[in-house]
């Protein structure tokens, strides 16, 4: 459900956020830059992150909501089932290659609430019961240090793979503490690389050098709270002795980020990516003679390095001479030529999408690229190899159809990779891929978590007001009656070029389908299901198209007599939470349940809250008159009205969300209370931009959600 960084397909950048807004109106005035003021907003005080007054308000709201939902007759069974699924070890431990012989995995279950980071050999991993070796036990570490550590990943050095930068978060927030860990001693390195809490992008350039972007001086961050100064840090140096190698600007929307491309044969290229906006960035290559400013398009991503070939995915057209490479394509760029003559790159196409196709992922082995894509929202995988004549040849990988296919990991120095295949009704399977012959074999599978033989999946299309066909999936019982009585849950996201595809969920099966529910997944504009154009169609002042698409799907479900407004509920999180808020105020008569997860809702002030200023390229800015007018017209918080018969929503967030921030949900609930509109509000204490810091906390949130949905859609409305 999370809002992403905008470079979802690139394998060379990662990022973390933390909240930067502290406002207390009516108690203490705190200056804050960004979008214009909101002088008539009586709930600005709820934007404060750490205030006794706010804590008291949240506690009162939580008590009120939990008293309703946790005493509902459905709740105890929902919680028991969700918790059992959360604690179960009957799922695939997804691997991550560190070298050709070793994979690691981060794992949580009933015995490891916070989780363990562990490793084993590739051969042992593929056995039914791998003998894992624990590297870091987060539960023990949290007990030893009196902390609430949440795993945020590890980046290992590209030479020995023994030293790793481990990122740990307090309660799930995007801000992290970074510590160096030695895989051979299984200990954190004494006097190793350590970075205090903050928004950090760090990676090894070699085993003794780290490239790092962080807040070096107080306030040395972009307006949206990202670091923009990259330094080189050598082993044995204090952190403040690191030397500058690249610098963005405070006006940038995203961070300036270091990365390292490794072709698996010992050649590495250090890269600096400057995020001028969420989708547009400058790319530099660091060489022995200094940085090389490339002419790669602003909307493109470096996705791999094979031999002398840099792989670049395009989110815009790229004109080189008389040749135009389309948006959505994957191309190869000659690395040596790009460094020697960056104004005249040598480019060769690898993957070019058709009208209903889109690129979803790229990972590389030593000699080949594993490319995943969608064809009318159906997953495909292809292995591409460079040819002696300079072209690339693609070999499709034979995998189940009508499914979502993702590359989990590849060995950058070998030929192997792992793929997952998942769909609504088939448990997720893991496939070992030999890229030398593009042959995959299934090696692991998730045990069935519900009886899927009772259900079918259909893909249908609704027509939006402008005539656009909008596809959606419907999961329902094979003997479903088309009489409008079916409780139906409609989900969508519709933003940031993020695709929504089928996935297996025991939670959805047990807590919804097995209770007679119908599930619908809509692929509305703003997503990436049909490439960059599908996203661009609903960006900034055109975003109403996404909202219209969603409403069109809801109307189509009613027209087909699958359900009625009385039995139709909707759900979405983050950017999808904004979608829920808009549908709540624009079409209150269409839904009887609205599950609003970690949402944006105050679009007149979103640029001032948490990392909101980084999303101007997606939503627009109130500093632009035309965009301001549009944002006000769709802002759920601004468009709430008295005496409108809204359905009772469930609005929830987390205190540790330093990406979107809990402020939106709080203010929306307060305005509903002011208007006397029934609502339920819940704010979890941890979990970051998600539903909980661990699987049990996530199970609790899910139990609350499905209890709410059952109350609203499967019974007469409660008094």
VOSEZA-251882 format. One line per field, with one value per residue (C-alpha): residue in one letter; residue number from 1; x, z, y. Coordinates in steps of 0.02 Angstrom, whole numbers. Layout:
rest <- (a,...)
nr <- (NUM,...)
xx <- (X,...)
zz <- (Z,...)
yy <- (Y,...)
//
This chain:
rest <- (x,x,x,x,x,x,x,x,x,x,x,x,x,x,x,x,x,x,x,x,x,x,x,x,x,x,x,x,x,x,x,x,x,x,x,x,x,x,x,x,x,x,x,x,x,x,x,x,x,x,x,x,x,x,x,x,x,x,x,x,x,x,x,x,x,x,x,x,x,x,x,x,x,x,x,x,x,x,x,x,x,x,x,x,x,x,x,x,x,x,x,x,x,x,x,x,x,x,x,x,x,x,x,x,x,x,x,x,x,x,x,x,x,x,x,x,x,x,x,x,x,x,x,x,x,x,x,x,x,x,x,x,x,x,x,x,x,x,x,x,x,x,x,x,x,x,x,x,x,x,x,x,x,x,x,x,x,x,x,x,x,x,x,x,x,x,x,x,x,x,x,x,x,x,x,x,x,x,x,x,x,x,x,x,x,x,x,x,x,x,x,x,x,x,x,x,x,x,x,x,x,x,x,x,x,x,x,x,x,x,x,x,x,x,x,x,x,x,x,x,x,x,x,x,x,x,x,x,x,x,x,x,x,x,x,x,x,x,x,x,x,x,x,x,x,x,x,x,x,x,x,x,x,x,x,x,x,x,x,x,x,x,x,x,x,x,x,x,x,x,x,x,x,x,x,x,x,x,x,x,x,x,x,x,x,x,x,x,x,x,x,x,x,x,x,x,x,x,x,x,x,x,x,x,x,x,x,x,x,x,x,x,x,x,x,x,x,x,x,x,x,x,x,x,x,x,x,x,x,x,x,x,x,x,x,x,x,x,x,x,x,x,x,x,x,x,x,x,x,x,x,x,x,x,x,x,x,x,x,x,x,x,x,x,x,x,x,x,x,x,x,x,x,x,x,x,x,x,x,x,x,x,x,x,x,x,x,x,x,x,x,x,x,x,x,x,x,x,x,x,x,x,x,x,x,x,x,x,x,x,x,x,x,x,x,x,x,x,x,x,x,x,x,x,x,x,x,x,x,x,x,x,x,x,x,x,x,x,x,x,x,x,x,x,x,x,x,x,x,x,x,x,x,x,x,x,x,x,x,x,x,x,x,x,x,x,x,x,x,x,x,x,x,x,x,x,x,x,x,x,x,x,x,x,x,x,x,x,x,x,x,x,x,x,x,x,x,x,x,x,x,x,x,x,x,x,x,x,x,x,x,x,x,x,x,x,x,x,x,x,x,x,x,x,x,x,x,x,x,x,x,x,x,x,x,x,x,x,x,x,x,x,x,x,x,x,x,x,x,x,x,x,x,x,x,x,x,x,x,x,x,x,x,x,x,x,x,x,x,x,x,x,x,x,x,x,x,x,x,x,x,x,x,x,x,x,x,x,x,x,x,x,x,x,x,x,x,x,x,x,x,x,x,x,x,x,x,x,x,x,x,x,x,x,x,x,x,x,x,x,x,x,x,x,x,x,x,x,x,x,x,x,x,x,x,x,x,x,x,x,x,x,x,x,x,x,x,x,x,x,x,x,x,x,x,x,x,x,x,x,x,x,x,x,x,x,x,x,x,x,x,x,x,x,x,x,x,x,x,x,x,x,x,x,x,x,x,x,x,x,x,x,x,x,x,x,x,x,x,x,x,x,x,x,x,x,x,x,x,x,x,x,x,x,x,x,x,x,x)
nr <- (1,2,3,4,5,6,7,8,9,10,11,12,13,14,15,16,17,18,19,20,21,22,23,24,25,26,27,28,29,30,31,32,33,34,35,36,37,38,39,40,41,42,43,44,45,46,47,48,49,50,51,52,53,54,55,56,57,58,59,60,61,62,63,64,65,66,67,68,69,70,71,72,73,74,75,76,77,78,79,80,81,82,83,84,85,86,87,88,89,90,91,92,93,94,95,96,97,98,99,100,101,102,103,104,105,106,107,108,109,110,111,112,113,114,115,116,117,118,119,120,121,122,123,124,125,126,127,128,129,130,131,132,133,134,135,136,137,138,139,140,141,142,143,144,145,146,147,148,149,150,151,152,153,154,155,156,157,158,159,160,161,162,163,164,165,166,167,168,169,170,171,172,173,174,175,176,177,178,179,180,181,182,183,184,185,186,187,188,189,190,191,192,193,194,195,196,197,198,199,200,201,202,203,204,205,206,207,208,209,210,211,212,213,214,215,216,217,218,219,220,221,222,223,224,225,226,227,228,229,230,231,232,233,234,235,236,237,238,239,240,241,242,243,244,245,246,247,248,249,250,251,252,253,254,255,256,257,258,259,260,261,262,263,264,265,266,267,268,269,270,271,272,273,274,275,276,277,278,279,280,281,282,283,284,285,286,287,288,289,290,291,292,293,294,295,296,297,298,299,300,301,302,303,304,305,306,307,308,309,310,311,312,313,314,315,316,317,318,319,320,321,322,323,324,325,326,327,328,329,330,331,332,333,334,335,336,337,338,339,340,341,342,343,344,345,346,347,348,349,350,351,352,353,354,355,356,357,358,359,360,361,362,363,364,365,366,367,368,369,370,371,372,373,374,375,376,377,378,379,380,381,382,383,384,385,386,387,388,389,390,391,392,393,394,395,396,397,398,399,400,401,402,403,404,405,406,407,408,409,410,411,412,413,414,415,416,417,418,419,420,421,422,423,424,425,426,427,428,429,430,431,432,433,434,435,436,437,438,439,440,441,442,443,444,445,446,447,448,449,450,451,452,453,454,455,456,457,458,459,460,461,462,463,464,465,466,467,468,469,470,471,472,473,474,475,476,477,478,479,480,481,482,483,484,485,486,487,488,489,490,491,492,493,494,495,496,497,498,499,500,501,502,503,504,505,506,507,508,509,510,511,512,513,514,515,516,517,518,519,520,521,522,523,524,525,526,527,528,529,530,531,532,533,534,535,536,537,538,539,540,541,542,543,544,545,546,547,548,549,550,551,552,553,554,555,556,557,558,559,560,561,562,563,564,565,566,567,568,569,570,571,572,573,574,575,576,577,578,579,580,581,582,583,584,585,586,587,588,589,590,591,592,593,594,595,596,597,598,599,600,601,602,603,604,605,606,607,608,609,610,611,612,613,614,615,616,617,618,619,620,621,622,623,624,625,626,627,628,629,630,631,632,633,634,635,636,637,638,639,640,641,642,643,644,645,646,647,648,649,650,651,652,653,654,655,656,657,658,659,660,661,662,663,664,665,666,667,668,669,670,671,672,673,674,675,676,677,678,679,680,681,682,683,684,685,686,687,688,689,690,691,692,693,694,695,696,697,698,699,700,701,702,703,704,705,706,707,708,709,710,711,712,713,714,715,716,717,718,719)
xx <- (0,149,189,354,506,464,609,522,603,783,890,1019,926,838,771,695,590,551,423,482,328,297,146,49,-85,-169,-28,136,162,297,361,350,395,304,126,14,-71,-236,-303,-477,-417,-465,-370,-193,-148,-174,-24,93,184,230,104,13,-145,-131,-88,-243,-351,-280,-303,-484,-518,-433,-532,-694,-656,-585,-734,-842,-739,-657,-827,-907,-956,-843,-686,-620,-628,-553,-409,-378,-369,-263,-143,-127,-82,41,130,130,294,202,258,407,566,614,801,926,1089,1246,1367,1349,1348,1249,1075,1003,827,737,604,464,347,272,444,526,408,530,623,791,914,988,1089,1118,1196,1102,1100,1032,903,818,794,624,696,846,969,979,1117,1057,1154,1050,909,807,705,863,945,790,789,975,960,786,732,590,697,615,718,748,873,1059,1180,1338,1506,1524,1698,1697,1509,1561,1534,1357,1273,1121,978,868,715,634,455,450,482,580,723,856,1013,1149,1279,1413,1396,1523,1444,1597,1602,1414,1442,1424,1596,1686,1734,1650,1540,1400,1274,1157,969,909,863,1012,1061,1222,1309,1481,1591,1717,1748,1829,1735,1555,1459,1333,1199,1129,1094,1275,1232,1069,941,1049,899,780,615,535,659,785,975,1058,1245,1340,1509,1643,1685,1839,1861,1943,1885,1762,1597,1628,1790,1698,1732,1607,1585,1414,1285,1105,1003,879,746,756,604,701,873,1038,1078,1234,1231,1352,1330,1423,1435,1483,1659,1743,1700,1599,1535,1489,1332,1252,1067,1001,812,759,577,492,506,647,829,1007,1128,1316,1447,1598,1761,1946,1957,1800,1611,1533,1365,1265,1131,1014,834,770,633,742,819,982,928,1083,1258,1308,1481,1497,1309,1217,1032,913,723,633,482,487,534,720,769,943,975,839,790,657,651,475,425,412,559,718,878,1063,1193,1378,1462,1634,1561,1447,1597,1708,1577,1419,1339,1335,1280,1268,1096,1017,838,809,623,491,313,157,-4,-65,108,220,391,383,557,737,873,1038,1152,1331,1284,1095,947,789,644,469,323,134,27,-151,-107,-43,135,275,462,594,783,877,1055,1174,1221,1385,1306,1262,1077,985,890,745,690,522,521,384,282,98,-17,-144,-27,90,275,415,602,653,842,980,1163,1259,1415,1328,1180,1046,893,731,556,389,224,62,-122,-283,-323,-156,-34,129,267,454,547,734,787,940,966,1086,939,792,721,633,586,474,570,450,266,154,31,-151,-227,-408,-509,-489,-581,-744,-697,-664,-575,-639,-562,-688,-688,-788,-802,-748,-843,-713,-734,-577,-593,-538,-496,-534,-525,-671,-643,-805,-887,-918,-1103,-1123,-1297,-1312,-1447,-1357,-1341,-1156,-1045,-910,-743,-667,-482,-370,-216,-204,-42,147,149,123,38,-95,-89,-164,-87,-127,-186,-240,-307,-421,-476,-515,-583,-679,-708,-751,-883,-971,-877,-828,-659,-624,-455,-466,-323,-367,-264,-119,-46,84,-18,-8,155,202,55,-69,15,32,-153,-198,-54,-77,-231,-286,-305,-495,-480,-419,-563,-687,-612,-638,-818,-849,-794,-909,-1055,-1014,-1022,-1196,-1252,-1199,-1302,-1148,-1187,-1280,-1221,-1287,-1165,-1020,-865,-702,-524,-360,-202,-77,-109,-253,-310,-327,-429,-542,-564,-611,-736,-808,-846,-885,-996,-1058,-1213,-1112,-1032,-1081,-904,-747,-584,-459,-281,-133,-203,-169,-327,-282,-217,-206,-71,4,165,193,165,301,376,231,334,421,258,225,269,126,-8,38,69,-42,89,28,-144,-218,-153,-209,-387,-386,-312,-445,-580,-525,-456,-566,-532,-582,-733,-819,-992,-1118,-1282,-1223,-1271,-1094,-1066,-973,-787,-644,-495,-332,-149,8,99,266,216,350,312,130,106,-40,-96,-210,-312,-324,-389,-513,-584,-594,-691,-811,-838,-871,-1004,-1085,-1045,-1021,-843,-712,-532,-382,-199,-74,78,205,220,284,191,101,-13,107,289,277,162,56,24,-21,-141,-228,-253,-319,-441,-507,-527,-621,-730,-777,-812,-920,-1020,-1054,-1079,-1131,-1261,-1395,-1303,-1271,-1363)
zz <- (0,17,-86,-171,-224,-409,-461,-421,-564,-532,-430,-380,-263,-96,20,188,250,416,462,458,508,686,700,854,825,977,1094,1013,839,743,579,430,249,96,37,86,254,309,421,441,490,672,677,637,814,763,648,798,812,996,1101,1260,1189,1029,1123,1231,1078,992,1149,1164,981,991,1147,1062,903,988,1103,949,841,972,1051,885,869,716,796,900,756,636,756,787,601,558,701,655,477,541,656,532,458,312,182,67,139,-8,-45,-84,-171,-87,-191,-304,-158,-22,-2,145,206,334,427,551,632,801,876,796,817,759,649,610,470,417,282,204,50,-115,-117,60,26,-106,13,100,271,251,395,418,513,608,577,675,797,805,955,1056,996,1045,1218,1242,1190,1255,1079,960,809,640,497,349,251,225,87,76,2,-181,-161,-17,24,207,272,266,311,414,428,583,615,779,768,579,533,375,473,513,610,505,576,493,517,484,414,457,643,650,750,723,679,822,761,595,489,600,552,682,657,507,325,251,82,99,-5,-17,-160,-110,50,134,59,82,-20,91,81,245,342,370,449,539,406,261,184,41,78,80,207,100,103,-48,-8,-51,27,16,182,206,338,494,465,582,494,493,396,243,86,-34,-204,-261,-209,-257,-199,-61,-193,-256,-218,-182,-118,-206,-194,-216,-297,-366,-527,-532,-691,-597,-670,-552,-643,-544,-583,-444,-485,-415,-447,-408,-385,-450,-445,-398,-576,-653,-603,-662,-673,-649,-667,-552,-639,-594,-683,-603,-623,-795,-818,-931,-1057,-999,-1005,-842,-835,-847,-728,-726,-697,-723,-791,-904,-980,-1054,-1066,-950,-946,-942,-926,-1005,-935,-1077,-1261,-1299,-1465,-1526,-1701,-1813,-1690,-1556,-1415,-1340,-1161,-1072,-1166,-1097,-1188,-1179,-1174,-1211,-1045,-1113,-1247,-1121,-1010,-1153,-1250,-1145,-1279,-1406,-1321,-1417,-1382,-1429,-1390,-1281,-1238,-1327,-1258,-1361,-1331,-1184,-1113,-981,-906,-722,-673,-727,-639,-708,-700,-764,-947,-961,-907,-829,-881,-808,-891,-901,-1052,-1018,-831,-853,-799,-918,-895,-1031,-1028,-1142,-1202,-1298,-1470,-1567,-1690,-1548,-1540,-1399,-1411,-1296,-1241,-1150,-988,-982,-825,-774,-864,-787,-643,-574,-605,-511,-505,-323,-343,-468,-449,-527,-549,-611,-712,-583,-521,-427,-482,-392,-474,-386,-423,-327,-311,-332,-184,-220,-295,-309,-468,-494,-660,-761,-872,-986,-1063,-992,-907,-739,-619,-467,-304,-167,-142,-11,64,24,155,99,-19,-182,-284,-237,-325,-498,-564,-706,-790,-848,-907,-858,-963,-886,-928,-1061,-1147,-1078,-1044,-866,-828,-662,-585,-492,-372,-322,-283,-436,-394,-354,-387,-490,-379,-304,-130,-132,-6,-119,-78,-214,-203,-307,-295,-453,-434,-449,-596,-472,-547,-455,-501,-435,-278,-163,12,147,243,100,74,256,316,161,23,143,222,56,2,-173,-203,-344,-397,-516,-631,-643,-727,-629,-608,-718,-785,-964,-957,-930,-1032,-913,-769,-857,-900,-716,-654,-570,-635,-734,-578,-583,-721,-592,-476,-620,-671,-496,-488,-660,-595,-444,-557,-671,-524,-483,-665,-677,-521,-429,-286,-236,-145,16,-3,-88,10,-47,18,-20,66,55,-117,-121,43,-50,-180,-40,31,-138,-173,2,-31,-218,-216,-39,-109,-198,-48,122,188,156,228,222,257,305,190,116,141,162,-12,27,156,102,49,229,307,319,147,53,-37,-133,-221,-310,-475,-445,-369,-412,-295,-211,-264,-444,-462,-581,-481,-319,-383,-435,-271,-173,-283,-244,-67,43,197,107,23,175,200,340,328,192,224,214,251,413,364,452,447,516,522,630,744,668,488,439,253,232,417,534,524,374,455,622,546,435,586,686,546,536,723,707,575,677,544,610,588,662,685,742,758,793,894,777,601,499,335,355,470,608,658,657,589,747,748,564,605,735,609,480,607,641,455,413,567,508,331,395,506,361,217,285,413,434,477,666,763)
yy <- (0,113,266,230,327,333,221,58,-39,11,-105,26,144,128,259,295,438,520,651,833,928,988,1101,1149,1278,1350,1297,1345,1417,1325,1394,1278,1304,1240,1265,1408,1430,1358,1498,1422,1248,1216,1051,1105,1055,873,890,890,725,724,819,764,844,742,582,604,631,476,370,425,387,216,169,217,118,-36,-41,-60,-177,-288,-323,-369,-552,-575,-506,-650,-774,-647,-612,-796,-836,-684,-720,-903,-853,-724,-846,-989,-1047,-1128,-1003,-980,-906,-795,-799,-661,-705,-639,-741,-892,-1014,-923,-850,-756,-721,-614,-716,-685,-812,-853,-889,-737,-590,-457,-578,-657,-626,-792,-880,-1050,-1127,-1127,-1317,-1327,-1191,-1297,-1444,-1462,-1411,-1296,-1285,-1097,-1008,-854,-694,-567,-606,-446,-503,-535,-375,-275,-354,-321,-140,-99,-51,-91,-133,-162,-237,-122,-225,-255,-205,-310,-264,-316,-389,-514,-509,-530,-354,-282,-118,-166,-39,-43,63,113,52,43,224,262,340,210,175,91,-29,-134,-321,-459,-618,-723,-679,-652,-495,-309,-242,-153,21,-19,93,161,296,373,380,478,465,377,305,206,73,-7,51,-83,-179,-28,118,175,302,388,521,592,751,806,973,1017,1063,1003,915,947,1033,860,795,700,708,786,780,620,585,452,371,262,129,195,374,459,496,683,655,588,690,768,685,749,876,907,1055,1093,1126,945,839,679,634,630,445,338,167,40,-61,-227,-331,-489,-500,-377,-217,-92,83,203,302,459,488,662,665,835,779,616,551,654,639,668,522,536,400,416,375,385,552,625,621,599,685,570,617,480,543,620,488,333,208,113,-66,-173,-198,-344,-348,-174,-149,-30,-74,74,70,217,306,432,430,445,522,481,542,476,339,356,230,226,254,87,10,-68,-23,-62,78,52,94,136,249,335,374,431,529,553,664,522,361,198,126,-42,-94,-248,-248,-142,-157,-178,-79,-188,-226,-150,-180,-229,-285,-309,-409,-470,-620,-612,-632,-605,-501,-573,-462,-475,-390,-382,-424,-366,-381,-560,-596,-643,-679,-673,-700,-580,-610,-495,-561,-546,-424,-305,-348,-437,-601,-645,-818,-832,-931,-1062,-1025,-1038,-916,-796,-758,-626,-663,-576,-600,-624,-625,-665,-712,-565,-673,-831,-893,-927,-836,-865,-814,-815,-856,-809,-785,-761,-946,-1035,-1031,-941,-1049,-1020,-1068,-1090,-1014,-1064,-912,-1007,-1101,-998,-1152,-1138,-1276,-1263,-1287,-1227,-1191,-1115,-1241,-1200,-1086,-1101,-1210,-1114,-1247,-1162,-1000,-930,-775,-669,-518,-389,-210,-57,99,264,425,472,304,221,34,-4,-186,-267,-440,-521,-667,-753,-918,-1025,-1034,-848,-782,-625,-550,-401,-479,-521,-428,-356,-275,-165,-121,-6,106,211,309,320,197,55,-98,-197,-382,-545,-620,-765,-716,-837,-688,-637,-817,-858,-691,-636,-763,-905,-791,-767,-611,-559,-475,-353,-280,-131,-77,107,242,314,140,55,-91,-26,70,253,322,238,328,495,495,523,630,802,896,742,636,643,512,385,428,413,246,178,239,162,-8,10,53,-93,-214,-150,-154,-336,-376,-437,-319,-162,-5,-81,-227,-137,-86,-8,-16,70,128,271,347,224,302,467,373,309,482,554,415,440,625,616,461,428,344,209,123,58,31,133,64,209,148,262,396,566,669,852,894,1080,1045,879,968,1022,851,717,679,758,890,750,702,867,783,660,772,952,1098,1227,1355,1335,1420,1292,1146,1226,1241,1059,999,1092,1017,839,858,746,850,1010,934,857,934,939,844,725,541,472,287,256,243,155,274,207,255,233,354,300,339,465,450,506,545,512,693,669,532,624,785,694,602,763,849,701,714,900,866,728,598,421,356,240,297,196,243,103,151,70,4,149,171,5,-94,-146,-166,-356,-492,-502,-315,-327,-471,-362,-222,-346,-419,-244,-211,-370,-352,-178,-241,-385,-266,-150,-272,-442,-390,-257,-95,-84,47)
//
